Amino acid sequence: MMTEVLLIGGLTGLALFLAVFALLPRRVSLAGRIAAFDASRVAPLHDRSVAEEGSESALTRKLGGALERFCAELGWQFPSLRANLRLTGKSFESYLGTKALLGIFGLMVPLFLLSGLSLLGLHLSLVVPVWVGLIFAIVFFFLPDLELRQEVEKRRRDFRHAIGAFLDLVAMNLSGGRGVPEALMSASEIGDGWAFLRIRDALSNARLTGQTPWQTLGQLGAEVRVDELRDLAGALSLVAEDGAKVRESLTARAVSLRRKELADLEGQAAERSQSMLVAQLVMAGAFLVFLIYPAVQVLLHS
């Protein structure tokens, strides 16, 4: 029992030491500072939007910030992960801090349970809780990845839906005699959803940087990884001078997006209908077993 308590205490102390060591500021080399500066240029505003709102704890921010600096020193940029986090409005440091804390929590839970059982007089081997703790740590560590993937898919689906409405609005503005840049900006100002806000910000930045609106829309499509927006930017760059062709192209693309979205919804509905059918068959089979079991028992004992 004494050996198990010492091992549990040692592992707990090691976990606490690593957490405190990660929170302590360290002296960074010049190469590390340059790497961190390059990493912060990718998207400093979106990566820290959630942290500035105070939606996470100070421990998560500090631990995530330390891990972010460590990744920057090693040159690990994670462009795909950062793009997904920007799409969901989460900060990179909060994401790293949450993963680390969940991993530590998963590692310590079985050890704490073993300590409680030892105090109650139940002596168990330390091997099983250690392996269970490692499994829990791995599972808890990857839970934010699963949540992020589901949220990213939902966000991109909502963004495609917003693009369909945006195309219709742009076509209507073109029919009213507006030019392409004015029609794009006017259409983006009608909606108040997060997708329209991202499009409006991109078009506003185009005015400040001197780029064309379709160039910024293409960059936004590459950032959020929505192919429909990049295709729209390419089409606008080809027919930007002809308002009639632009209007026809936008209308056709809006119809195509709606058809695609409708097909996806029909596929999801069919999949859920099949799942409900399987559940109903299982319930019917269980009910039949419940009805037949007494008669079978009587026949077997007669």
C-alpha positions in Angstrom: 0.0 0.0 0.0 2.8 2.4 0.9 4.5 1.8 -2.5 1.2 2.5 -4.4 0.7 5.7 -2.4 4.3 6.9 -3.1 3.9 6.2 -6.9 0.5 8.0 -7.0 2.1 10.9 -5.2 5.1 10.9 -7.5 2.9 11.0 -10.6 0.7 13.7 -9.2 3.8 15.8 -8.3 5.3 15.3 -11.7 2.0 16.4 -13.4 1.9 19.5 -11.2 5.6 20.3 -11.9 5.1 20.1 -15.6 2.1 22.3 -15.4 3.9 24.9 -13.3 7.0 24.7 -15.5 4.9 25.4 -18.6 3.4 28.5 -16.9 6.8 30.0 -15.9 8.2 32.5 -18.4 11.4 31.4 -20.1 14.1 33.2 -21.9 13.5 32.9 -25.6 16.3 32.9 -28.2 16.3 35.3 -31.1 15.3 32.5 -33.5 12.4 31.7 -31.3 11.2 35.3 -31.2 11.3 35.5 -34.9 9.4 32.3 -35.3 6.8 33.5 -32.8 6.5 36.8 -34.6 5.9 35.0 -37.9 3.3 32.8 -36.3 1.5 35.8 -34.9 1.3 37.4 -38.3 -1.0 34.6 -39.6 -4.1 35.8 -37.8 -3.4 37.6 -34.5 -6.9 39.0 -34.2 -9.0 35.9 -34.8 -6.8 33.7 -32.7 -7.2 35.9 -29.7 -10.8 37.0 -30.1 -12.2 34.5 -27.6 -9.4 35.1 -25.1 -10.0 38.9 -25.1 -13.7 38.3 -24.4 -12.7 36.4 -21.2 -14.6 33.2 -22.1 -11.8 31.0 -20.8 -9.9 30.8 -17.5 -6.6 32.5 -16.8 -5.0 29.1 -16.3 -6.1 28.0 -19.8 -4.7 31.1 -21.3 -1.4 30.9 -19.6 -0.9 27.2 -20.3 -2.0 27.6 -23.9 0.2 30.6 -24.4 3.2 28.7 -23.1 2.4 25.8 -25.4 1.9 28.2 -28.3 5.3 29.8 -27.7 6.9 26.3 -27.5 5.3 25.4 -30.8 6.5 28.6 -32.4 10.1 28.0 -31.2 10.0 24.6 -32.8 8.6 26.0 -36.0 5.3 24.2 -35.8 2.7 26.4 -37.5 -0.4 24.2 -37.8 -2.0 26.2 -40.7 -4.9 23.9 -41.2 -5.7 23.9 -37.5 -5.4 27.6 -37.2 -7.8 28.0 -40.2 -10.4 25.8 -38.5 -10.0 27.8 -35.3 -10.4 31.1 -37.0 -13.6 29.8 -38.7 -15.1 28.9 -35.3 -13.8 32.1 -33.6 -11.6 30.2 -31.1 -8.1 31.1 -30.1 -5.2 28.8 -30.7 -3.8 29.2 -27.2 -7.1 28.4 -25.6 -7.4 25.3 -27.8 -3.9 24.1 -26.7 -4.6 24.9 -23.1 -7.8 23.0 -23.1 -6.2 19.9 -24.7 -3.4 19.9 -22.1 -5.7 20.3 -19.1 -8.1 17.6 -20.4 -5.1 15.2 -20.9 -3.9 15.9 -17.4 -7.4 15.4 -15.9 -7.8 12.1 -17.8 -4.5 10.9 -16.5 -5.2 11.8 -12.9 -8.8 10.6 -12.5 -8.0 6.8 -12.2 -5.2 7.6 -9.8 -7.4 9.6 -7.6 -10.0 6.8 -7.7 -7.3 4.4 -6.7 -6.3 6.6 -3.8 -9.9 6.7 -2.6 -10.3 3.0 -2.8 -7.0 2.6 -0.8 -8.4 4.8 1.9 -11.5 2.6 2.1 -9.4 -0.5 2.5 -9.6 -1.9 -1.0 -6.1 -2.6 -2.3 -5.7 -2.8 -6.1 -2.7 -3.1 -8.3 -1.2 0.1 -9.6 -0.7 -1.2 -13.1 -4.4 -1.1 -14.1 -5.1 2.5 -13.0 -1.9 3.7 -14.7 -2.9 2.1 -18.1 -6.5 3.3 -17.7 -5.2 6.8 -16.9 -3.0 6.8 -20.0 -6.0 5.7 -22.1 -8.2 8.3 -20.5 -5.5 11.0 -21.1 -5.3 10.1 -24.8 -9.1 10.1 -25.2 -9.6 13.4 -23.3 -6.7 14.9 -25.2 -8.4 14.3 -28.6 -11.9 15.3 -27.5 -11.4 19.0 -28.5 -10.4 17.8 -32.0 -13.7 15.9 -32.4 -15.7 18.9 -31.2 -13.8 21.2 -33.5 -14.3 19.0 -36.5 -18.1 18.9 -35.9 -18.3 22.6 -35.4 -16.2 23.4 -38.5 -18.4 21.2 -40.6 -21.5 23.0 -39.3 -19.9 26.4 -39.9 -18.9 25.6 -43.4 -22.4 24.3 -44.2 -23.9 27.5 -42.8 -21.4 29.6 -44.8 -22.5 27.8 -48.0 -26.1 28.5 -47.2 -25.2 32.2 -46.6 -23.4 32.4 -49.9 -26.5 31.3 -51.8 -28.5 34.1 -50.2 -25.6 36.5 -50.8 -25.5 35.7 -54.6 -29.3 36.4 -54.9 -28.8 39.7 -53.1 -25.9 40.7 -55.4 -27.9 39.8 -58.5 -30.8 41.9 -57.3 -28.5 44.9 -56.7 -27.0 44.4 -60.2 -30.5 44.4 -61.6 -31.1 47.8 -59.9 -28.2 49.3 -61.9 -25.3 49.1 -59.3 -21.8 48.2 -60.3 -20.2 45.0 -59.2 -18.2 46.4 -56.2 -21.2 48.4 -55.0 -23.5 45.5 -55.4 -21.2 43.2 -53.4 -20.9 45.7 -50.6 -24.6 46.5 -50.5 -25.5 42.8 -50.4 -23.1 42.1 -47.6 -24.6 44.9 -45.5 -28.1 43.3 -45.5 -27.4 40.2 -43.5 -26.3 40.2 -39.9 -25.1 36.6 -39.5 -21.4 35.7 -38.9 -20.9 34.7 -42.5 -22.2 38.1 -43.8 -20.0 39.8 -41.3 -16.9 37.9 -42.6 -17.8 38.8 -46.2 -18.4 42.5 -45.2 -15.1 42.7 -43.4 -13.3 41.2 -46.4 -14.9 43.7 -48.8 -14.1 46.6 -46.4 -10.5 45.5 -46.2 -10.4 45.4 -50.0 -11.1 49.1 -50.1 -8.3 49.9 -47.6 -5.7 47.6 -49.3 -6.5 48.6 -52.9 -7.5 45.0 -53.9 -10.4 44.1 -56.0 -13.4 42.7 -54.1 -13.2 39.3 -55.9 -9.6 39.0 -54.8 -10.5 39.4 -51.2 -13.4 37.0 -51.6 -11.1 34.5 -53.0 -8.7 34.9 -50.1 -11.6 34.6 -47.7 -12.7 31.4 -49.5 -9.2 30.0 -49.1 -9.1 31.0 -45.5 -12.4 29.3 -44.5 -11.9 26.6 -47.1 -15.2 27.0 -48.9 -14.7 26.1 -52.6 -18.0 27.9 -53.6 -16.6 31.3 -52.5 -13.3 30.7 -54.4 -15.2 29.7 -57.5 -17.3 32.9 -57.1 -14.2 35.0 -57.0 -12.8 33.4 -60.1 -16.1 33.9 -62.0 -16.3 37.5 -61.0 -12.7 38.2 -62.1 -13.6 36.9 -65.5 -16.8 38.7 -66.1 -16.5 41.7 -63.8 -16.9 44.3 -66.7 -20.2 42.9 -68.0 -23.0 43.4 -65.5 -25.5 41.2 -67.4 -23.1 38.2 -67.5 -22.3 38.7 -63.8 -26.0 38.7 -63.0 -26.7 35.5 -65.0 -23.6 33.8 -63.5 -24.6 34.7 -60.0 -28.2 33.5 -60.5 -27.1 30.2 -61.9 -24.6 29.7 -59.1 -27.3 30.5 -56.5 -29.6 27.9 -58.1 -26.8 25.3 -58.2 -26.0 25.9 -54.5 -29.6 25.5 -53.5 -29.9 22.3 -55.4 -26.8 20.9 -53.9 -27.9 21.9 -50.4 -31.3 20.4 -51.0 -29.7 17.1 -52.1 -27.5 17.1 -49.0 -30.6 17.6 -46.8 -32.4 14.8 -48.6 -29.4 12.5 -48.1 -29.3 13.3 -44.4 -33.0 12.8 -44.0 -32.8 9.4 -45.8 -29.9 8.4 -43.5 -31.8 9.3 -40.4 -34.9 7.5 -41.7 -32.8 4.3 -42.1 -31.4 4.7 -38.6 -35.0 5.1 -37.2 -36.0 2.0 -39.2 -33.2 0.0 -37.7 -34.1 1.2 -34.2 -37.7 0.2 -34.8 -36.7 -3.3 -36.0 -34.6 -3.8 -32.9 -37.4 -2.7 -30.6 -39.8 -5.0 -32.4 -37.4 -7.9 -32.1 -36.9 -7.3 -28.4 -40.7 -7.1 -27.9 -41.2 -10.5 -29.7 -38.5 -12.1 -27.5 -40.3 -10.7 -24.5 -43.6 -12.3 -25.7 -42.1 -15.7 -26.7 -39.7 -16.2 -23.8 -42.3 -17.3 -21.2 -43.8 -19.9 -23.6 -40.3 -21.2 -24.4 -39.5 -21.5 -20.7 -42.7 -23.4 -20.0 -42.0 -25.9 -22.9 -38.4 -26.4 -21.7 -39.5 -27.2 -18.1 -42.5 -29.4 -19.0 
